[in-house]
Amino acid sequence: MPTQTTPPSPKRIVVTGARGYIGSRLVPELLRQGHEVVATASSDPSGAVVPWADDVEWAVMDALDAGDVAAAVKGADAVCYLIHALDKPGFSNLDRQAADIMREAVDAAEVPRLVYLSGLVPDLPHDKLSHHLSSRLEVEEVLLRSRASVTSLRAGVVLGAGSTSFEIIRQLAATMLVQPVPSWLTSQIQPIAVADTIELLAHALDHDDPVGAVDVGGPDVLPYPELLALFAQEAGLRRLRLPVPPVPVPLVSLTAPLFCAAPSRTVSALVASLRHDMVCDPDRAWGLPGVATPAAEAMRRALSEDGSVYDAQPGDPTWTSPRLWPERFAGVTLPLPAVARAVAHNSETRTVDFLRARLKGLLG
């Protein structure tokens, strides 16, 4: 049964990864509700491009440094844990270490509330899950051992401009005029709008419910190919989906990064998770009255640039921007077809990544 909302009371809330996709959208909502926000950043936040930079207390925090973490959470009423290392080698070990350090810091500081944004996880043993989902579940298990009141909000694909999942959908739909659909790609997905995700997180941080692991999602459940088709429909793109014989998941993981600008490790990890159903368990589902945006509406708002939380934000990764570097530099948008724009943007991103890697190698 949905939980009834009550007026928020001002709290000191620590938002880890505050400059990330969810954090950069959650912070202004918490400030709007009157909370005091401590925003953590892994590097010096001076000159941060987010518009709320001067309205928060910044804490430079290396998630693997126990001293940094302890200092950041000291005196907090609640902590929102948004840290993950999906784009780094050995991400599961890094995520587990960071979760252990955070749990110990929260317990030592006697922080009463800890909220983690996880992923929808099928009821399977760790060794039957993709590395990505297994890691999310492992972090959840670590944090739930805290003495604090802990909530793990399990969300699937988040729909909004700048979201990793949404931008991969956008770029695949734009780049591929013909979209091969392997016969095994029939798993069901229950996406959630970014605005709903932010509202649910803000509620959980200000209340002692729900407690434990809960599933959150939108009202639509559909297979991934239909999600691609829905995006193409909302974006006005004509695309052909072509069923193909079974293609090994590792092969799809290797080829998918060729068609989008997202970090290759991230794309590969997410593709490996597509063999699982990513839907809410009815016995574990949680929500709030009126917080259930249809997938089509969420996509429409993400494409409309209506000045809402669905829009791209200044701190989003550059690879998520549909604009090319010359367009960003000149402040103009060229009239390019979607496929040409996506291919050029992908090539631009890969070239920059290559040059950055070479420069780093030359500098040692």
Disulfide bonds with the S-S distance in Angstrom:
none
